[in-house]
Amino acid sequence: MSNMVLETRDLSKEYKSQRALKHVNLRLRQGKIYGLIGKNGAGKTTLMRMIAGLGFPTQGSVLLFGTKSRSELEAAGKRIGSLIEAPALVAGMSAKENLHLQCLMKGMPDYKIENELLELVGLKDTGKKKVKNFSLGMRQRLGIAATLVGNPDLLMLDEPINGLDPAGIIEIRNLIKKLSAFENKTILISSHNLPELYQVATDFIMIHEGEIREVISHEELDDRCKCYISLEAVNANQLAAVLEEKLHTENFQVMPDSSVRLFDFLDERERVGRVLHENDVIITEMSVCETSLEEYFMRVIGGKKHA
């Protein structure tokens, strides 16, 4: 049985003269947490809305759980839970009342399920406390509980930690990890908080100006963003030759600006400097660096600054 949850084919969306999505081809697999990264206006929310059925694409298609017909697609849409922009909660109701309302709207009132969801998101003891008196983190958790009504297989969360304090961010992070690890749900998260997204996502989708620029696993990202010794020399070719011949390593990369990234000998920098000096390599700069997710994203889209 295929573990493919979502596939978009040539998905495009235009608003008047603006193209928000451009030929998006994407695949999401079961049980993974996908971090959707992009600048404001890159197409993140539009993509989520198209997947959730909250809008119609100008071109292309969305396939859910292997669907092949429109009737199957409509049924598959019920297996999606989405929190796009702010949670739709009634401020004058308690957490339980809000969740009961969500169950009624989806035609499946079940007190057992309501209690289970409240326990899952850590709100079972809020009693009659009104949502208007909840912290932002509590509201976000209740919003996620509402998306879980009907036990969806795919969750889409648009900026779920926006505006949260550190404690609230940790709450949402732990909840998302729990849903993936123990409920085997596929989760697509949009966020501008890249350090936090790095801690929770298993894969990253980088979108820019409506186009998917790269999809990369956490392991692949770590491999490309690992620590390195940055070396600059008068003669980059001589530097590379000495690394190979005297330090017996090929684990380095010559960059377009002729600097060299050496991924070995991180704890032996003095030895590296000594060997290069003994072989008449004139070093003009030597430092230890690490590429962050933000820096990598900006490199992928060809920019200099995150917006």
C-alpha positions in Angstrom: 0.0 0.0 0.0 1.3 3.4 -1.0 2.2 5.9 1.8 1.6 8.9 -0.5 -0.8 11.3 1.2 -0.7 14.2 -1.2 0.4 14.9 -4.8 0.1 18.1 -6.7 0.5 18.1 -10.4 1.4 21.3 -12.3 -0.7 23.2 -9.7 -1.0 26.9 -10.6 -3.2 29.7 -9.2 -3.7 33.2 -10.7 -5.4 36.2 -9.0 -6.2 38.7 -11.8 -2.7 39.5 -13.2 -0.7 37.9 -10.4 0.3 34.3 -10.4 0.5 33.0 -6.8 1.5 29.5 -7.7 3.5 28.4 -10.7 3.4 24.7 -11.8 3.8 23.2 -8.3 4.6 19.5 -8.3 4.8 18.2 -4.8 4.5 14.9 -2.9 3.9 14.4 0.8 4.3 11.0 2.5 2.6 9.6 5.6 4.0 10.3 9.0 6.4 13.1 8.0 6.4 16.7 9.2 7.0 19.1 6.3 8.2 22.7 7.0 7.0 25.1 4.3 9.5 28.0 4.0 9.0 31.1 2.0 9.0 34.9 2.2 5.7 36.8 2.6 3.8 36.5 -0.6 5.7 33.4 -1.7 2.5 31.3 -2.1 2.5 29.3 1.2 -1.0 30.1 2.3 -2.4 29.9 -1.3 -0.9 26.4 -1.6 -2.5 25.3 1.7 -5.8 26.7 0.6 -5.7 24.8 -2.7 -4.9 21.6 -0.9 -7.7 22.1 1.6 -10.2 22.8 -1.1 -10.7 26.4 0.0 -10.1 27.6 -3.5 -9.9 26.3 -7.1 -6.6 26.1 -9.0 -6.3 27.9 -12.3 -4.4 25.0 -13.7 -3.3 21.5 -12.5 -4.7 19.1 -9.9 -4.5 17.9 -6.3 -4.5 14.2 -5.6 -5.2 13.1 -2.0 -4.5 9.6 -0.8 -4.4 8.1 -4.3 -7.7 9.5 -5.4 -8.6 9.3 -9.1 -12.0 10.8 -9.5 -13.8 14.0 -8.3 -16.1 12.0 -6.0 -13.2 10.3 -4.4 -11.4 13.6 -4.0 -14.4 15.1 -2.2 -14.5 12.1 0.2 -10.7 12.4 0.7 -11.0 16.0 1.6 -12.7 15.0 4.9 -9.4 13.4 5.9 -7.7 16.8 6.0 -7.6 19.1 9.0 -6.4 22.7 8.5 -5.6 25.6 10.7 -5.1 28.4 8.2 -4.5 31.9 9.6 -6.4 32.3 13.0 -8.3 29.5 14.6 -12.1 29.9 14.3 -13.1 29.8 18.0 -16.0 31.3 19.9 -14.5 33.5 22.6 -17.5 33.2 24.9 -17.4 29.4 25.0 -15.2 27.0 26.9 -12.7 24.7 25.2 -15.1 21.8 25.5 -18.1 23.8 24.1 -16.0 25.0 21.2 -14.9 21.4 20.4 -18.5 20.2 20.7 -19.6 22.8 18.2 -16.9 21.7 15.8 -18.1 18.1 16.2 -21.7 19.2 15.5 -20.7 21.1 12.4 -18.9 18.0 11.1 -21.9 15.9 11.9 -20.2 13.7 14.5 -20.9 14.7 18.1 -19.1 12.3 20.4 -18.3 13.3 24.0 -15.7 10.6 24.2 -13.8 12.0 21.2 -14.1 15.5 22.5 -12.6 14.5 25.9 -9.8 12.5 24.2 -8.9 15.5 22.0 -8.8 17.9 24.9 -6.6 15.5 26.8 -4.3 15.1 23.7 -3.7 18.9 23.5 -3.5 19.4 27.2 -6.7 21.3 27.8 -8.8 18.7 29.6 -8.6 20.5 32.9 -9.7 24.0 31.7 -13.3 23.4 32.8 -15.7 26.3 32.2 -13.0 28.8 31.5 -13.9 30.9 28.5 -11.6 31.0 25.4 -11.4 34.8 25.7 -9.4 34.2 28.9 -7.1 31.7 27.3 -3.4 32.4 26.6 -2.4 32.5 23.0 -0.8 29.1 23.3 -3.9 27.6 24.7 -6.0 29.0 21.9 -3.5 27.6 19.3 -3.7 24.2 21.0 -7.5 24.3 20.9 -7.4 25.3 17.3 -5.3 22.3 16.6 -7.7 20.1 18.5 -10.5 21.4 16.3 -8.6 20.4 13.2 -8.3 16.9 14.7 -12.1 16.4 14.8 -12.8 13.5 12.4 -9.3 12.0 12.9 -7.7 13.5 9.7 -4.6 11.9 8.2 -3.2 15.2 6.9 -2.9 18.4 9.1 -2.0 21.8 7.6 -1.0 24.4 10.1 -0.3 28.0 8.9 1.9 29.9 11.3 0.8 27.9 14.4 3.4 29.5 16.7 2.9 33.1 15.5 2.9 35.5 18.5 3.6 32.8 21.1 5.9 33.2 24.0 8.7 30.6 24.5 6.5 28.4 26.7 3.7 28.4 24.1 6.2 27.6 21.3 7.4 24.6 23.3 3.8 23.4 23.9 3.0 23.5 20.2 6.3 21.9 19.2 5.7 19.0 21.6 2.1 18.6 20.4 3.2 18.5 16.7 5.9 15.9 17.4 3.4 13.8 19.4 0.8 13.8 16.6 3.5 12.7 14.1 5.2 10.1 16.3 2.1 8.5 18.0 -0.7 9.3 15.6 1.3 8.8 12.4 -0.2 11.9 10.9 1.3 13.9 8.0 1.8 17.5 9.0 2.5 20.5 6.7 3.6 23.6 8.7 4.1 27.1 7.4 6.3 29.3 9.6 8.7 32.2 9.5 10.4 31.0 12.7 13.0 28.9 10.9 15.1 27.9 14.0 11.9 26.5 15.5 10.8 24.9 12.3 14.3 23.2 12.1 13.6 21.6 15.5 10.3 20.0 14.5 10.3 19.2 10.7 11.5 16.0 9.1 11.6 17.6 5.6 11.6 21.1 4.2 9.8 22.6 1.2 11.3 25.9 0.0 8.9 28.1 -2.1 9.7 31.4 -3.7 7.5 33.5 -6.0 5.0 30.7 -6.3 7.6 28.1 -7.3 8.9 25.1 -5.3 12.7 25.7 -5.4 13.7 22.7 -3.3 12.4 19.8 -1.2 15.1 18.5 1.2 15.1 16.0 4.1 16.4 17.0 7.5 19.3 14.6 7.1 20.2 16.1 3.7 20.0 19.6 5.2 22.3 18.7 8.1 24.8 17.3 5.7 24.8 20.5 3.6 24.7 22.8 6.7 27.3 21.1 8.9 30.1 23.0 10.6 33.2 23.7 8.6 36.5 25.5 8.7 36.4 28.4 6.3 39.8 29.1 4.7 40.9 31.8 2.4 44.3 31.8 0.8 46.3 33.8 -1.8 46.3 30.6 -4.0 43.1 28.5 -3.6 44.4 25.8 -6.0 47.6 25.4 -3.9 45.5 25.3 -0.7 43.3 22.5 -2.2 46.3 20.5 -3.3 47.9 20.6 0.2 44.6 19.5 1.8 44.5 16.5 -0.5 48.2 15.6 -0.5 49.3 16.5 3.1 46.2 16.2 5.2 44.8 13.3 3.0 41.3 14.6 2.8 38.8 15.3 0.0 36.1 16.4 2.4 36.2 20.0 1.4 34.5 22.3 -1.1 36.0 25.2 -3.1 33.4 28.0 -3.3 32.7 30.4 -6.2 34.6 33.2 -4.3 37.7 30.8 -4.1 37.3 30.3 -0.3 37.5 26.7 0.8 35.1 24.9 3.3 36.9 22.1 5.1 34.6 19.7 6.9 37.3 17.7 8.6 39.7 18.6 11.4 37.2 20.9 13.3 39.0 20.0 16.5 42.5 20.2 14.9 42.6 23.7 13.6 46.1 24.3 14.8 47.3 21.2 12.9 45.6 22.5 9.7 47.3 25.9 10.1 50.7 24.4 10.8 50.5 22.0 7.8 49.4 24.8 5.5 52.2 27.1 6.7 54.8 24.3 6.4 53.8 23.9 2.7 54.0 27.7 2.0 50.2 28.2 1.7 49.5 31.9 2.6 46.3 31.9 4.6 44.4 35.2 4.8 41.4 34.1 6.7 40.6 31.0 8.9 37.4 30.6 11.0 34.8 28.0 12.0 31.4 28.5 10.5 28.0 26.8 10.3 25.3 27.4 7.7 21.9 28.0 9.3 18.5 27.0 7.8 17.9 30.6 7.1 21.2 31.0 5.3 20.6 27.9 3.3 17.1 29.0 2.3 18.5 32.4 1.1 21.1 30.6 -0.9 18.5 28.4 -2.6 16.4 31.4 -3.6 19.4 33.5 -4.5 18.8 36.2 -1.9 20.8 37.9 0.8 18.3 38.6 3.5 15.2 36.9 4.9 11.9 38.7 4.8 
